[in-house]
């Protein structure tokens, strides 16, 4: 049976749109034939930054007379439907001057495009910024953190470089295995269970230099949103979280040059208007140069070593007319690390999007993207011996089409759409050369189609009760060409399974199919103007898997689709939270905000491995995988001060993450390698009133050590003591607790009349008291006394790391 890109999906949306548009037009025409008091009209438009023309995400449009309103979407578009009459609209956004507009809705819909100006004296913002007045209480979203990139630059960072991924680890419910680990973990999920999107294209590895920096250039990032629970139905494909990163569109008002010079890398970005202000673009680049600076000091085999990364981010847009805007954005990045033996990995993404306003109530965004992540291992990175080397290459390539509709119907905002993704997995190709003889071998590619349809609605039931509900159906087909294996089921538990049969499939022939209904529900009840209770439930399905049996994932770990032997991962999560604001009013919200959230997750079809599993170039890898189930639960506490000379936040997470897999730990529950029982983080932002050019910041992190498998006993063989884990226990101990203090100070350049340059110096100190945090602990016989077993603690950063960065803007 053949299965092609689902044209039925496109046809369905065309049909739905035609029906809705026809109905909307009929309704519009009939309004004038009815009593004027029964008519309803809409106010809609785009809200942008007056300084650069960027669309603003999350701006609040509040209608005084009805105590209702709306929020701009990811493209700055909004729509409010109201009965005929006269209304006062209040438009507010943190850091921008409020605006009021009077509108009369008597003769038809009103298009109202606005530009907001930044306040002359900026409010102090923290990393998780409140987009609307008392947004944390009034917004139906829960388990959501939004990051203002402008203020990230105040947070102390490794080597003074602002980093999105490391910054979100200061939020409740987010952690990492340790320094030098790629990715991040959310509410007990592994790193592959986070869907990381860059302008809606997936990024399979979001890290540079093994997790020390992320692929997101802060000069090009506009908005970052992390969703940990209550995930809307338009998102799917992962079971832990969504990290939605949106790029800047480029300054549509005037040319702008930004950059920074640091100790490890420099960055430069340029943006300007296009076509007389109807479009704009931005180009941003970074390149590390630690390898260049270190070359004079490298000796012998290390001379000529390569350890660098670079990336290029670009985006352009063009407004065809009031109803149509097109965007194109892309990312290209690569890491190279090693001496004679080394790693090489990188990502490429391209996204094209079309925004179309069918009517004042119906908005469409259509996205088509390409994503390519490749990774390789090379024994001759410096190309000294072209006749003798060994190299492996792997990659995963995605192509996707995704239409998303928004329909604004008074107290209902209906979203619907779908997505089709074609996955091409290339698990490994090896090339070996010996004395000039070259041999190539490897594994067959794997192909799959992942499709989804969704429908959701956000509804204001009463003045206090708001709900958001939806349903997503995902359909996954693992397709040929290729071979599918059937493994024995009667062998010993926890051991490699033998192949009992092999089936060969032709191109586009379906090997196996999975389908899942994914319901979503969220509710918010406002207890009063300053407090609310929220609850959510969601089910998610994930059809791609990262195969890794290391303590922390590496760029060489294998990605694979769900197959006839690997079932899709499923997660059900319930969450509840209390949100409270208190203290004096700041004009855009309360001085303090606090929240407490609890959650529980059930996970199915989790993957673990037999002892000694071989992952790279293993044709029968699926026979070494062990399916199991998981559970994760915890509580997250968060308090933030929004304004004042000293502001910031403190968060504490109490959590537990476990798995149960037949053949591991004697079938008993055991903690996952990314389980952290306690995580405490705090951030302070200080603005001394008498030192107007200086501001200061500090962060502190305290966390439980991650689980590790330690030997329980030892045996002696031929005079050598060998550690042994008796009883097949897994993750039976924890490495020492982690804690670290970082400090930073920013000195603003002097302001002079007529000066076009805006610059500053950032001085930071990472790991102030030189804590030797353990990344891992392993055991080995003592070199001098083989009969003695010793524990070795490995630390990535065991000393204080000062840095300085110069940033400029023209």
C-alpha positions in Angstrom: 0.0 0.0 0.0 1.3 3.4 -1.0 0.9 6.5 1.1 1.6 10.0 -0.3 1.6 13.5 1.2 -2.0 13.9 2.3 -3.7 16.1 -0.3 -6.9 15.3 1.5 -5.5 17.5 4.3 -5.2 20.5 2.0 -8.6 19.8 0.4 -10.2 19.6 3.8 -8.9 23.0 4.9 -9.9 24.6 1.6 -13.4 23.2 2.1 -13.6 24.3 5.7 -12.3 27.8 4.9 -14.7 28.2 1.9 -17.6 27.2 4.2 -16.6 29.5 7.0 -15.9 32.4 4.7 -19.2 32.0 2.9 -21.0 31.8 6.2 -19.2 34.8 7.5 -20.0 36.8 4.4 -23.7 35.8 4.6 -23.7 36.8 8.2 -22.1 40.1 7.3 -24.7 40.8 4.6 -27.6 39.9 6.8 -26.6 42.2 9.6 -28.0 45.2 7.8 -31.3 43.5 7.3 -31.7 43.0 11.0 -32.4 45.2 13.9 -29.2 47.3 14.6 -29.1 46.4 18.3 -28.8 42.6 17.4 -25.8 43.2 15.1 -22.2 42.3 16.1 -19.0 43.8 14.7 -15.3 43.3 15.1 -12.3 45.5 15.8 -9.1 43.9 14.4 -5.6 44.8 13.2 -1.9 44.6 13.9 0.0 46.1 16.8 3.6 46.9 16.3 6.6 48.6 17.9 6.7 52.2 16.9 10.5 52.2 17.0 11.2 49.3 14.6 7.9 48.0 13.1 8.1 44.6 14.8 4.8 42.9 15.5 4.3 42.7 19.3 3.2 39.3 20.8 0.9 39.2 23.7 -0.3 42.8 23.8 -3.5 43.3 25.8 -6.6 44.9 24.2 -9.1 45.5 27.0 -12.7 46.7 26.5 -13.8 48.8 29.5 -17.5 48.6 28.9 -17.7 44.8 28.7 -14.6 43.9 30.8 -13.5 41.6 28.0 -10.7 41.8 25.5 -8.1 40.0 23.4 -4.4 39.4 23.1 -2.3 39.7 19.9 -1.0 36.4 18.4 2.5 35.5 17.4 2.3 37.9 14.5 0.8 40.9 16.3 -2.7 40.4 15.0 -5.8 40.7 17.2 -9.6 40.7 16.8 -12.4 41.6 19.2 -16.1 40.9 18.5 -18.6 43.2 20.2 -22.3 44.1 19.9 -23.1 47.4 18.1 -22.2 50.4 20.2 -19.4 52.7 21.3 -16.4 51.4 23.3 -13.2 52.5 24.9 -10.2 50.2 24.2 -7.2 50.2 26.4 -4.0 48.8 24.8 -1.2 47.8 27.3 2.2 46.1 27.1 5.0 46.0 29.7 7.7 48.6 28.9 5.4 50.5 26.5 3.1 53.5 27.0 -0.6 52.6 27.4 -2.9 53.8 24.7 -6.7 54.4 24.7 -8.8 54.3 21.6 -12.5 55.2 21.2 -14.3 53.2 18.5 -17.9 53.2 17.3 -19.3 49.9 16.0 -22.5 50.9 14.2 -22.0 50.5 10.5 -19.5 47.7 10.1 -16.3 46.2 11.2 -13.3 48.4 12.1 -9.7 47.9 11.2 -7.5 49.5 13.8 -3.7 49.1 13.4 -1.6 50.6 16.2 2.0 51.3 17.0 3.2 51.4 20.7 6.0 53.6 21.9 8.4 52.5 24.5 8.1 54.4 27.8 10.7 57.1 28.3 11.7 55.5 31.6 11.6 51.7 31.2 10.1 49.6 33.8 12.5 47.1 35.3 11.9 43.7 33.6 13.0 40.3 34.6 13.6 37.3 32.5 10.0 36.0 32.7 8.2 39.2 31.8 4.5 39.9 32.4 3.1 40.8 29.0 -0.3 42.0 30.2 -1.4 43.7 33.4 -1.6 40.9 36.1 -1.2 38.4 33.2 -0.2 35.5 35.4 -3.6 35.7 37.2 -5.9 36.7 34.3 -4.4 34.6 31.5 -5.8 31.1 31.1 -2.3 29.7 30.3 -0.6 27.8 33.1 2.8 26.1 33.3 3.9 28.7 30.7 6.9 31.0 31.0 7.7 33.8 28.5 11.2 35.2 28.2 12.0 38.8 27.3 15.3 38.5 25.4 16.2 42.2 26.1 16.4 41.5 29.8 18.3 38.2 29.5 21.4 40.3 28.9 21.3 41.3 32.6 21.6 37.7 33.8 25.1 36.5 34.7 26.2 34.0 32.0 29.1 31.7 31.3 31.9 33.8 29.7 29.5 36.7 29.6 27.4 35.4 26.7 23.6 35.6 26.9 22.1 32.2 26.3 18.4 31.2 26.0 18.8 27.5 27.0 20.9 28.2 30.1 18.5 31.0 31.2 15.4 28.9 31.1 17.1 26.5 33.5 16.5 29.2 36.1 12.7 28.6 35.8 10.7 26.2 38.0 10.4 22.7 36.6 13.4 23.0 34.3 16.8 21.4 34.9 19.8 19.8 33.3 21.9 16.7 34.0 24.9 19.0 34.5 27.4 21.4 33.0 28.5 20.0 29.6 25.1 18.3 29.0 23.2 19.2 25.9 19.6 20.2 26.0 17.4 20.6 29.1 14.8 18.5 31.0 11.3 19.6 31.9 9.1 18.0 34.5 10.9 14.7 34.4 11.2 14.5 30.6 14.3 13.6 28.7 15.8 16.1 26.3 14.2 14.5 23.2 10.8 15.0 24.7 11.1 18.8 24.3 9.9 20.2 21.0 12.3 23.1 20.2 11.0 25.3 17.4 12.8 28.1 15.6 10.2 30.0 13.7 8.2 26.8 13.7 10.9 24.6 12.3 12.2 21.9 14.7 15.7 22.0 16.1 17.0 18.6 17.0 20.1 19.8 18.8 19.8 23.2 20.4 23.3 23.3 21.8 26.8 24.5 20.8 29.9 23.2 22.5 28.2 20.2 24.2 25.6 22.4 26.0 27.7 25.4 27.1 25.9 27.7 24.6 22.6 27.4 22.6 22.1 27.8 18.9 19.9 30.9 19.4 21.6 34.2 18.7 20.1 36.6 21.2 20.5 39.5 18.8 18.1 37.8 16.4 15.6 36.4 18.9 12.3 38.3 19.4 10.4 36.1 21.8 10.8 32.8 23.7 7.9 30.8 25.2 8.2 27.7 27.2 5.0 25.6 27.7 5.3 22.9 30.3 1.7 21.9 30.7 -1.8 22.8 29.5 -0.4 22.5 25.9 -2.9 23.8 23.3 -4.0 21.4 20.6 -2.1 23.2 17.8 1.2 21.8 19.3 2.2 18.1 19.1 4.9 15.7 18.5 6.6 15.8 21.9 5.5 14.8 25.4 7.4 17.0 27.8 7.4 20.7 26.7 7.3 23.2 23.8 10.0 25.8 23.5 8.7 28.2 20.9 11.4 30.6 19.7 10.5 33.5 17.4 13.0 35.5 15.4 13.0 39.2 15.0 11.6 40.5 11.7 14.2 43.2 11.2 13.9 47.0 11.8 11.3 48.3 9.3 12.0 52.0 10.3 15.8 52.4 9.9 19.0 50.5 9.5 20.5 49.1 12.7 23.8 47.4 13.5 24.3 45.3 16.7 27.2 43.3 17.9 29.3 42.1 20.8 33.0 41.2 21.4 33.6 38.6 24.1 36.4 36.3 25.3 35.2 33.2 23.4 33.2 34.5 20.5 31.9 37.6 18.8 28.6 38.3 17.1 27.3 40.8 14.6 23.8 41.5 13.3 22.4 44.0 10.7 18.8 44.8 10.0 17.1 47.4 7.8 13.8 48.2 5.9 13.0 46.9 2.5 10.8 48.2 -0.3 10.1 51.6 1.2 9.1 50.1 4.6 6.8 47.3 3.2 9.4 44.8 4.3 12.5 44.3 6.4 15.3 41.8 7.0 17.8 40.8 9.7 21.1 38.9 9.4 23.0 37.8 12.5 26.2 35.8 12.7 28.5 34.4 15.5 31.8 32.7 15.5 33.9 31.4 18.4 37.6 31.8 18.3 39.0 30.0 21.3 40.7 27.6 18.9 42.5 30.5 17.2 43.6 32.1 20.5 44.8 28.7 21.9 46.9 27.6 18.9 50.2 29.2 20.0 50.0 27.3 23.3 49.1 23.8 21.9 51.9 21.3 21.6 52.5 17.9 20.1 49.4 16.0 19.2 47.1 18.9 20.3 48.7 21.3 17.8 46.2 22.0 15.1 43.2 21.0 17.2 39.8 22.2 16.2 37.2 23.4 18.7 34.9 26.1 17.4 31.3 26.8 16.4 29.6 29.3 14.1 26.0 30.1 13.1 24.1 32.3 10.8 20.6 33.4 11.3 18.5 35.4 8.8 14.9 36.5 8.3 13.0 38.7 5.8 9.4 39.7 5.4 7.3 41.5 2.9 3.8 43.0 3.3 2.1 42.4 0.0 -1.0 44.3 1.1 -3.2 44.7 4.2 -4.3 41.1 4.0 -1.1 39.3 3.0 2.3 39.1 4.5 5.1 36.6 3.7 8.1 35.6 5.7 11.2 33.6 5.1 13.8 32.7 7.8 16.7 30.4 8.1 19.4 29.1 10.4 22.8 27.5 9.6 25.2 26.4 12.4 28.0 23.9 12.9 30.3 22.7 15.7 33.7 21.0 15.3 35.5 19.6 18.2 38.6 17.4 18.6 42.2 16.8 17.8 43.0 13.8 15.6 39.8 12.2 16.8 36.8 14.5 16.8 33.1 15.3 16.4 31.2 17.4 13.8 27.6 18.4 14.0 25.3 21.1 12.8 21.7 22.1 11.9 20.0 23.8 8.9 16.5 25.1 9.0 14.4 27.1 6.5 10.9 28.3 7.2 8.5 30.1 4.9 5.2 31.5 6.2 2.2 33.2 4.6 -0.1 35.3 6.8 -3.5 35.9 5.2 -6.5 37.8 6.7 -9.6 36.4 5.1 -11.9 38.6 7.0 -11.8 40.6 10.3 -12.6 37.3 12.0 -10.6 34.7 10.2 -6.8 34.6 10.2 -4.5 32.1 8.5 -0.8 31.3 8.9 0.6 28.6 6.6 4.1 27.4 7.3 6.3 25.2 5.2 9.7 24.2 6.6 12.9 22.2 6.0 15.0 20.9 8.9 18.3 19.0 8.6 20.4 17.9 11.6 23.6 15.9 10.8 26.3 14.6 13.0 29.5 12.7 12.4 32.6 11.1 14.0 36.0 11.3 12.4 39.3 9.7 13.4 41.3 12.0 11.2 39.8 15.4 11.9 43.0 17.2 11.0 43.2 15.3 7.7 46.8 14.2 8.4 46.4 10.7 7.0 44.0 10.9 3.9 44.7 7.2 3.2 43.8 5.9 6.7 40.7 7.1 8.6 37.3 6.1 9.8 34.2 8.3 9.6 30.5 7.8 10.4 27.8 10.2 9.3 24.1 10.3 10.4 21.3 12.8 9.9 17.6 13.5 10.2 15.8 15.5 7.6 12.2 16.9 7.9 9.8 18.5 5.4 6.5 19.9 6.6 3.4 21.8 5.6 1.3 23.3 8.4 -1.8 25.5 7.9 -3.2 27.2 11.1 -6.5 29.1 11.3 -7.8 31.4 13.9 -11.5 32.3 14.0 -12.6 35.1 16.3 -16.2 34.7 17.4 -17.0 37.0 20.3 -16.3 35.2 23.5 -14.8 32.3 21.5 -11.5 32.1 19.7 -11.5 28.9 17.6 -8.2 27.5 16.3 -8.0 24.7 13.8 -5.6 23.3 11.3 -3.2 20.4 10.7 0.3 19.4 9.8 2.0 16.9 7.5 5.7 16.0 8.2 7.9 13.7 6.1 10.8 12.3 8.1 14.0 10.9 6.6 16.2 9.2 9.2 19.7 8.3 8.1 21.0 6.3 11.1 24.5 5.8 10.0 26.9 5.5 7.1 30.5 4.6 7.7 33.5 5.1 5.5 36.8 3.3 6.3 40.1 3.9 4.5 43.2 1.8 5.0 46.3 2.2 2.9 44.2 3.9 0.3 41.5 1.3 0.1 38.1 2.8 0.9 35.1 0.8 2.0 31.6 2.2 2.7 28.9 0.5 4.7 26.1 1.4 7.0 22.4 1.2 7.9 19.5 1.7 5.6 17.5 4.9 5.8 14.2 5.0 7.6 11.2 6.9 6.4 7.9 8.0 8.0 5.0 10.3 7.6 3.5 12.1 10.6 0.1 13.8 10.1 -2.2 15.6 12.5 -5.5 17.5 12.6 -6.6 19.7 15.5 -9.5 21.8 16.7 -9.4 24.0 19.8 -11.5 26.7 21.4 -10.8 29.4 24.0 -14.1 30.4 25.6 -15.1 33.0 28.2 -18.0 31.3 30.0 -18.5 33.9 32.8 -16.7 37.0 33.9 -14.6 34.7 36.2 -14.5 31.4 34.4 -12.6 30.8 31.2 -11.8 27.5 29.5 -9.7 26.3 26.7 -10.3 22.8 25.2 -9.4 21.0 22.1 -8.7 17.7 20.4 -5.8 16.6 18.2 -5.6 13.4 16.2 -2.1 12.3 15.1 -1.5 9.6 12.5 2.0 8.1 12.0 3.1 5.8 9.2 6.4 4.0 9.2 7.0 3.4 5.5 9.4 1.7 3.0 11.7 1.2 1.4 13.5 -0.9 4.0 13.6 -4.0 6.1 11.6 -4.7 9.2 12.6 -7.2 11.8 10.7 -9.4 14.1 12.5 -10.3 17.4 12.0 -13.3 19.6 9.8 -12.8 22.7 10.6 -15.9 24.6 14.3 -15.1 25.5 15.6 -14.1 28.9 14.3 -10.8 30.2 16.9 -7.9 29.9 19.0 -9.7 27.3 19.5 -9.0 23.6 16.7 -10.5 21.5 17.4 -12.6 18.4 15.9 -11.9 15.0 13.3 -14.5 14.0 12.2 -13.0 10.6 12.9 -10.2 8.2 10.4 -8.5 5.9 11.3 -6.3 2.9 9.1 -3.3 1.9 9.0 -1.3 -1.3 9.0 2.5 -1.6 6.1 4.2 0.2 4.7 0.8 1.4 3.4 1.1 4.9 5.3 -1.1 7.4 3.2 -0.1 10.5 0.7 2.6 11.5 -0.1 4.3 14.8 -2.9 6.7 15.5 -3.7 8.6 18.7 -6.4 10.9 20.0 -4.9 13.7 22.1 -7.4 15.7 24.1 -6.5 19.0 25.8 -8.3 21.0 28.5 -7.5 24.0 30.6 -9.6 26.2 32.9 -9.1 29.4 34.9 -11.3 30.7 37.7 -10.6 34.2 39.0 -11.2 34.2 42.7 -10.8 38.0 42.7 -8.9 40.7 40.9 -5.6 39.5 42.3 -5.8 35.7 42.5 -7.0 32.7 40.4 -7.0 29.0 40.3 -6.0 27.1 37.1 -6.2 23.4 36.1 -5.2 21.5 33.0 -5.1 18.1 31.4 -3.3 17.0 28.2 -2.4 13.9 26.4 0.5 14.0 24.0 2.1 11.5 21.6 5.7 11.4 20.3 6.8 9.4 17.3 10.5 10.1 17.2 13.0 8.9 19.7 16.6 9.8 20.8 18.5 6.6 21.6 21.2 7.3 24.2 22.6 5.2 27.0 25.0 7.8 28.4 24.6 9.8 31.6 24.1 12.9 29.4 23.1 12.9 25.8 25.8 13.7 23.2 25.6 14.9 19.6 26.3 11.4 18.4 23.2 9.8 19.9 20.9 8.2 17.4 17.5 9.5 16.3 14.9 6.9 15.1 11.2 6.9 14.3 8.6 4.6 15.8 8.7 1.3 14.1 7.0 -2.1 14.3 9.2 -2.7 17.4 9.3 0.8 18.9 5.9 2.1 19.9 5.2 5.9 20.2 5.7 7.5 23.6 2.6 8.7 25.3 2.1 11.1 28.2 -0.9 12.1 30.3 -0.4 15.1 32.5 -2.7 16.8 35.0 -1.8 20.0 36.7 -3.3 22.6 39.1 -2.1 25.9 40.3 -2.9 28.9 42.5 -1.7 32.3 41.3 -1.6 35.4 43.5 -0.5 39.0 43.0 0.1 41.4 45.9 1.8 44.6 46.9 1.4 48.1 45.4 0.3 48.6 41.8 3.0 49.4 39.3 0.7 50.7 36.6 1.1 47.5 34.5 0.6 45.0 37.3 1.3 44.2 40.9 4.6 44.6 42.6 4.8 41.0 43.6 3.4 37.8 42.0 3.5 34.3 43.3 2.3 30.9 42.2 2.2 27.3 43.3 1.7 24.5 40.7 1.5 20.7 41.2 1.5 18.1 38.5 1.5 14.4 37.8 2.5 12.6 34.6 2.0 9.1 33.4 4.3 8.0 30.6 4.0 4.9 28.4 6.5 3.2 26.0 9.6 4.7 27.5 12.9 3.3 26.2 15.8 1.9 28.1 18.6 -0.4 27.2 20.1 -3.8 28.1 23.5 -3.6 29.8 26.2 -3.1 27.2 23.9 -2.1 24.4 25.7 -1.0 21.2 24.0 2.0 19.6 26.2 3.1 16.7 25.9 1.1 13.4 23.9 -1.7 15.0 21.6 -3.1 12.5 19.6 -5.0 15.1 19.5 -2.2 17.7 15.8 -2.6 18.3 16.6 -6.0 19.9 18.6 -4.3 22.6 15.9 -1.8 23.5 13.6 -2.4 26.5 10.2 -0.7 26.7 8.8 0.5 30.0 6.6 3.0 31.7 7.3 6.1 33.7 5.9 8.6 36.1 6.8 12.1 37.2 5.2 14.3 39.8 6.1 17.4 41.7 5.4 20.9 43.0 6.8 24.2 41.7 6.9 27.4 43.9 7.6 30.8 42.4 7.8 34.3 43.8 8.8 37.4 41.7 9.2 41.1 42.4 8.5 43.1 39.3 9.8 46.5 40.2 12.0 48.4 42.6 15.7 49.0 43.2 16.1 45.2 43.9 13.8 42.9 41.9 14.0 39.3 40.6 12.6 36.0 41.6 13.1 32.8 43.6 11.8 29.4 42.6 11.9 26.0 44.2 10.9 22.7 42.6 10.3 19.5 44.5 10.0 16.6 42.0 10.5 12.9 41.4 10.9 11.0 38.1 10.9 7.2 37.9 10.8 4.4 35.4 9.8 0.7 35.5 11.2 -1.6 32.9 11.2 -5.4 32.8 14.7 -6.7 33.0 16.2 -3.6 34.8 16.5 -3.1 38.5 14.7 -6.4 39.1 11.5 -4.9 37.6 11.3 -2.3 40.4 10.8 1.4 39.9 14.1 3.4 39.7 14.9 7.1 39.3 15.8 8.3 35.8 19.3 9.7 35.2 17.8 13.2 35.0 15.8 13.0 38.2 16.5 15.9 40.6 14.6 15.9 43.8 15.2 19.5 44.9 16.1 22.5 42.7 16.3 26.0 44.1 17.2 29.0 41.9 17.2 32.7 42.6 17.8 35.8 40.5 18.5 39.3 41.8 18.5 42.4 39.5 19.8 45.5 41.2 19.6 49.1 40.0 21.4 51.5 42.4 19.6 54.8 42.3 22.8 56.9 42.5 24.8 54.8 40.0 22.6 55.4 36.9 25.2 53.9 34.5 25.6 50.7 36.5 23.3 47.8 37.2 24.1 44.5 38.9 22.8 41.0 38.9 23.3 37.7 40.7 22.0 34.1 40.3 22.3 31.2 42.7 21.5 27.5 42.0 21.2 24.6 44.4 20.1 21.2 43.2 20.2 17.6 44.2 22.8 15.4 42.5 21.6 13.2 39.6 21.3 9.5 40.0 24.1 7.2 39.1 24.7 3.4 39.1 27.5 2.6 41.6 29.0 -0.8 42.4 27.5 -2.6 45.4 30.4 -5.0 45.9 33.6 -6.1 44.3 35.5 -9.3 43.5 39.2 -10.1 43.0 40.6 -11.7 40.0 44.4 -12.4 39.6 45.2 -9.8 42.2 43.0 -7.1 40.6 39.9 -5.8 42.3 36.9 -5.4 40.0 33.9 -3.3 41.0 30.6 -5.0 40.5 26.9 -4.1 40.7 25.3 -7.1 42.2 21.6 -7.6 41.8 21.2 -5.5 38.6 20.3 -2.3 40.4 20.0 0.9 38.3 20.7 4.4 39.5 21.1 3.3 43.1 23.2 6.3 44.3 23.4 10.0 43.7 26.4 12.2 42.9 27.0 15.1 45.3 24.6 18.1 45.3 25.2 20.9 42.8 25.4 24.6 43.8 26.9 27.7 42.1 26.8 31.5 42.5 27.3 33.9 39.5 27.7 37.7 39.5 27.5 40.3 36.8 27.8 44.1 36.4 26.9 46.2 33.4 28.3 49.6 32.7 26.3 51.7 30.2 28.1 54.0 27.8 27.9 57.7 28.3 24.9 59.3 26.7 25.8 62.3 24.5 23.5 64.5 22.5 23.5 63.4 18.9 25.3 60.2 19.7 24.0 57.3 17.6 25.9 54.6 19.3 24.5 52.8 22.3 27.0 50.6 24.0 27.9 48.9 27.3 30.4 46.7 29.1 29.4 43.5 30.8 31.6 42.1 33.6 30.7 38.7 34.9 32.0 36.0 37.2 30.8 32.4 36.8 31.2 30.0 39.7 32.3 32.7 42.1 33.5 30.5 44.9 35.1 27.9 42.6 32.8 25.0 43.5 34.0 21.7 42.1 30.6 20.3 41.1 30.6 16.7 40.0 29.3 15.9 36.5 29.8 12.2 37.1 31.5 9.8 39.4 33.1 6.5 38.2 35.1 3.8 39.8 38.5 2.1 39.0 41.3 0.2 40.7 43.9 2.4 42.2 47.0 2.7 40.0 49.5 2.0 42.8 47.3 -0.5 44.8 45.2 -2.5 42.3 43.4 -4.2 45.3 41.9 -0.9 46.2 38.9 0.6 44.4 38.7 4.4 44.2 35.9 6.8 43.2 36.8 9.4 40.7 34.8 12.7 40.6 34.8 14.4 37.2 34.1 18.2 37.2 33.6 20.3 34.0 34.2 23.7 35.7 36.2 23.4 38.9 37.3 27.0 39.2 36.2 30.6 39.0 35.6 32.0 35.4 35.7 35.8 35.0 34.8 37.4 31.7 34.2 40.7 30.0 32.0 41.5 26.9 31.6 44.7 25.0 28.2 45.3 23.3 27.3 48.0 20.8 24.4 49.2 18.8 24.3 51.8 15.9 
